[in-house]
């Protein structure tokens, strides 16, 4: 009765939800629902039910952390299974070979044994069959059992890779692909599978993991990756802004270089101006390796390595006059133009200074041309005369045109010096517009 009074005084301790009330009504009568003994008994029933459900949950469900452990155990178990299967196949193969030899020995004993057993086995190898046996025994008589089962092993390898991908074990799948026999998993198909995965928040980019693994393996095994995979890998690294990885991959020299690869790195350098010099250096290495000397030379000039560029020109003597004119158009450095239009290590100039100036003014690069004229005008009349006398490619008419350009752009003194030098040359008369064949150097040869 004391408990009943306590319950009556504190009904809020016994408040229940609508669903619980419904269940209570189904299992208890109205009279029982207000009886303390009945309620106590029902409470015990509910507590037992709760304990039963809790125990069932512990058996039927496991924490999510346990999944990673189970996956790892499964990988280990699969490896053990693979080892056991390979051993089993090898033992089966040996058993079949011994069975063939046993059958051959039996057949030889039953025969007249006119030939030696070694000759009898050799005959079996030639005919690929035993007496009374329609089967081919070529595979079983192979010295290398791996060749006989190679296709089956490759198929198992692909299936295992697909299992790892489906389990989300992308790092293990990448290692598996990198070490695949005959590189069967190092192809664009595998790249597309990693691309399909996309990015996973909080985890490394699976596609980048794949390229990191195959590139490092290629370096270790001294086997270069083909051009298509190389290009895809470099694009992936650059898209993730991992220039550090790209530099490492390229300098390892275990990739297959191509013109497109160099172009991709150059384009990235144009976007990432902070790392432009590094990208140009990488591209220059690639272009040189591919024999693309024009692009390699342009990379050197864009880096400001003018002296290295001049040495490169001297080393590879297949640059034409048009090539060098195109070079100064793409990279109009005054230092470069000055080096190209002067003697270099005792060798004559690669370009005519006068023609270079006229070319710059003709292709809307007037500012560069004016800079060069400013440099010449600082040197005085002696420098101008030296240039005119030592420029056999520039005619008198060209120098007249040069004087006019100087006059039009405010270089009056330079224009006067050019015309003065022209008139002072021995044997030179006033130049007519019709005569375009006269050369400044004619007096030297006459």
Secondary structure as UniProt FT lines:
FT   HELIX           2..9
FT   HELIX           11..14
FT   HELIX           18..27
FT   HELIX           30..33
FT   HELIX           36..60
FT   HELIX           65..110
FT   HELIX           117..127
FT   TURN            131..132
FT   TURN            138..141
FT   HELIX           145..148
FT   HELIX           150..166
FT   TURN            167..168
FT   HELIX           170..178
FT   HELIX           181..183
FT   TURN            184..185
FT   HELIX           188..197
FT   TURN            201..202
FT   HELIX           206..221
FT   HELIX           227..239
FT   TURN            240..241
FT   HELIX           243..252
FT   HELIX           259..271
FT   HELIX           273..275
FT   HELIX           276..289
FT   TURN            290..291
FT   HELIX           293..302
FT   TURN            303..304
FT   HELIX           306..315
FT   TURN            317..318
FT   HELIX           321..330
FT   HELIX           334..340
FT   TURN            345..346
FT   HELIX           353..362
FT   TURN            363..364
FT   HELIX           366..378
FT   HELIX           380..389
FT   TURN            392..393
FT   HELIX           396..408
FT   TURN            409..410
FT   HELIX           412..424
FT   TURN            426..427
FT   TURN            440..441
FT   HELIX           442..445
//
